[in-house]
């Protein structure tokens, strides 16, 4: 484990941030737009999102670079902008964090399926290395490989991120199978721990996919399989479509009510994913202080 991560969690669970995508959509992102392109066109708006999370108590904030690999960006004609988009994304969060929070750069999936041979492992490796290198130019404190649904892709992205020398945290989405405890590709928490530990990631976890209740058994199983720090960022429940809008009905108070159990299960980093906002971070923070 990287000494920076070990020192960060030394005094107890660390409060991270909430959703970025939900916040950007609220601020006017159009379906035809790349969220990551806003790093070049709406830096001030993104800075406000990040700053609000810091104000709410986040000790770690992410970056607006989730889909800033060339495979996702090429859908918007922006593949040649991958470098500047990633670097700018880190710089925006660094500005907002100041001396009050750390910045972990976000690296999401390619949108391509290895199993369907839509992309080769070599091409994925090159794309993630390109993204990680650009992130490094912005000088983040760590990289978070997140929302991965295929353990093979997660491993490739993690290796690319590890190449920067920065601490690396890798998270998968567990929302499939009878017990909602597998990735879309059938990977279990135990398999994720085994594969990613061998790569040398500095923490492992889960994000997105389902509400916080479902994260507790996943966290418990990861803790039983590893001594590595565990990163947990659940959704605000499952989304529902109401009057043409995507709505998450779990309240910040309801979400935070499960935090003590998540801590007991072994979580070292706790925040929120889709549907969560600054109010969730404040409530999680209150629960952490009580715990």
N, C-alpha and C positions, 0 to 999 in steps of 0.2 A: 504494500500500500504506500502511496506517495505521502511523504511527511506532511505536506500541506493539508491533505485531506484528513490525516490522522489528527492533526492539531485543530482543525476546524470543528470536528465532532467531539473533541475531548471533553467539553463541558455539557454535552447532551445534544439532543436532536436539533438540527439546523432548519430554520424556516426558509423555504425557497419562495418562488413566486407562483402566480396563477397563469391562466391562459393568455396567450398573446393574440391568437387568431380571433377569439371572441371579441377582444377589445378593438382590434383593427376593423372588424366588420361593423361594430357599433359606430366607428368613426368614419364610415363611408366607403370601405373597400368594396369594389364592384366584382361580381362573379367572374368577369372577364379579365380581371387584373391579377398579377402576381403579387402576393403579400410581401414577398421579399424585395420587389421593385420599389416599395415605399421607402426603403433605405436611401434611395437616390432622390425621391420626389417628395416625401413627407417625413423627413428626418425629425422635424420639430414635434410632430404628432407622436411618433414612436418614442421620442425622448420623454414625452409626457406620460406615456403608458409605463415606461420603465421607472420613471421618477415616482409615480404614484405607488408602485409596488414597494419601492424603497421606503417611502413615507409610511406605508402600511406595516412595515416591519421586516420585509424580506432581507435576509442576510446574504442570499444568493439570488441573482436575477439572470435570466437567460438572454438570448439575442434573437432578433428577427431574421434568422438565417435558416429556419427549419427546412425550407424547400430550396435552398440556394446551391444545390448541386446542378451540374450542367444538364442532367437528364430531365429534371423538373423545369428548369429555367428555359430549356429549348422549346417547351410548349408555348411559351410566351415570346419567343424570338430573342431571348436574353442570355443564351448560353455563353456568348462572348463577354458578358458582364459579370460572370461568376466571381472573379477575383475582387473587383471593386465592391460588389454587393455584400460579400462576406466581410471584407475589411471594414466597410462602413457600418455594417450591422453591429460589429463588436464595438466600434468607436462610439456609437450612439449610446449603447448600454453603459460603456465605461464613463461617459460624460454624466449620465444620470446617477450612476452608483457613487461617484466621487470616492470619498473615504469611508462611506457608510455600508457598502455592500461589495461582494465579489461578483465577477462576471464569468459565467460559464457559457461558452458558445454552443449553440444548438445545431445539431447535425441530424437531419431526418432521412427517411428512406428515399430511394431513387424513383419509386413508382414502377419499377420494372421487376418482373418475376424471373429469378434464376431458374426455377423449376420448369418454367414454360420456355426457357431458352430465349427470352426476350432481350437478354443481355449476358455478356460473359463475365466471369469473375475478374478477369484482367481489366476489362473496361470499367467495371464498378470500382476496382481498386484505384485506377487512375483518376476517376471522377472524385472519389472521396479524398484522395491525396491532394488533388487540386484545391478542394474546398478547405481542407484542414490547413494547408499551407497559407491560404489567403486569410483564414481566421487568425493564424499565428501572427501575421503582420499587424493585426489590430491589438495584440497583446492581451488576450483574455487570461483568466486565472486557471481555467480548465475547459475541457470539451465534454459535452453531454451528447452521446449518441442515443437518440430517443425515438419512440413510437415505431420500433422495428417489429415486423410481423414474421420475419424469416431469420432464424438464428444464423444461417450462413451469411446473409447480408450484414447482419449485426456484427459478425466476426470480422468481415472484410472492412467495414467502416471503422471498427475499433482498432484494427491494426493500422489503418491509415492515420487515425487520430493519435495513436501511441507514437507514431513516427515524429510528431512534433516535439516530444519530450514533455508535454503538458500532462497533468492528471486527466484520466479518462473515466467517465461514468457511462455505463451502457444500460439502457432500459428497453424492455420489450412490451408488447401489448398482449395481455392474456385475457381473451374474451371468447374463446372458442371451446368446443367440446361440451359434454354433458354438464360438467361442473364449472364451466367457464374458467378453466385453469390451464388452457393451452393457447399457444399462438395460432394464427390462421394456418400455419404450416404444420401444426401438431406438436410443437416444442413445449416441453414442460419446464417449470421453474428450476427443477433439479438439473435438467440438461443444459439450460442456459448458464447456470452457475458453473457446471463442469467445463463447458467450452470456453466461456469468457474468462474464467480464472486462469486457464492455461495460457491465454493471450497476455494476461497481466494487467487487466483493467483494475482500476483503483476503487471502484464501487459498482454495484449492480442493482437493478431494480425494475420497476414496472411503471408505466404511465398510460393514460388514456384507456379506451375500451369499455370501462364500466365504472360504477360508483364505488365509493370508499368501502362499503361493506365487503365487496368482493376482493378487495386488496388485502384484507387482514389474513385470510388463509394463505394467500400467495406469499405475503411477507413472512409469515410463520415458517413456511416451507423453505424459503430462501435462507432464512436465519439458521435453520437446522442443517443446511447444506454448506454454509460458508461463514467465515469470520469477517469477510469483507463488509464495509459499510453498505447499507441498503437505502436506496432512493425510491420514494413512493410519491407519485403525483396522479391521484385518481380524478376522474371526471365528476362533475356535479350531478351524478346519476346518469340515466340514459336519456338521450334527446327525444323530444316529441315534436311533431309538426302541428302547430296550432295557428290557424288563420294564415297559413303560408309561411310562418316563421318557425325556426328551430328554437325550441324552448327546453331549458334544463330546470326541472322543478325542485331539486334538492336545494334547501336554503343553506346559507353560510352557517347558521347555528346547528342545523341538523348534521351537516358535514363535520363540523368541529366536534360534535358529540362522539364521533368514532375515533378521534385522534388518540385518546388515552389507550384504547385497545390496540391501535396501530403501533404506538410506541412499545407497548408490552410485547407485541409480536416481533419487535426488533428493528423498527425503522430508525434510521439515522438522519435522513433528510426527508422533510415533508412539505408538500405544496399542493397545488391543484392544476388540473389540465382543463379540458374543454368545459365551458360553462362557468368556470370560476373567475372571480375578479378580486379587486382589492378588499372587498368586504369579507371574502373567504379568508384571505391572508391575515386580516386583523383577528378574526375569530380563531383561526388556527394558532396564532400567536398567543392569544389569551389562554387557550387550552395547554399550550406548551409551558407557559409560565406557571400554571396551576399544577402541572404534572411534576 
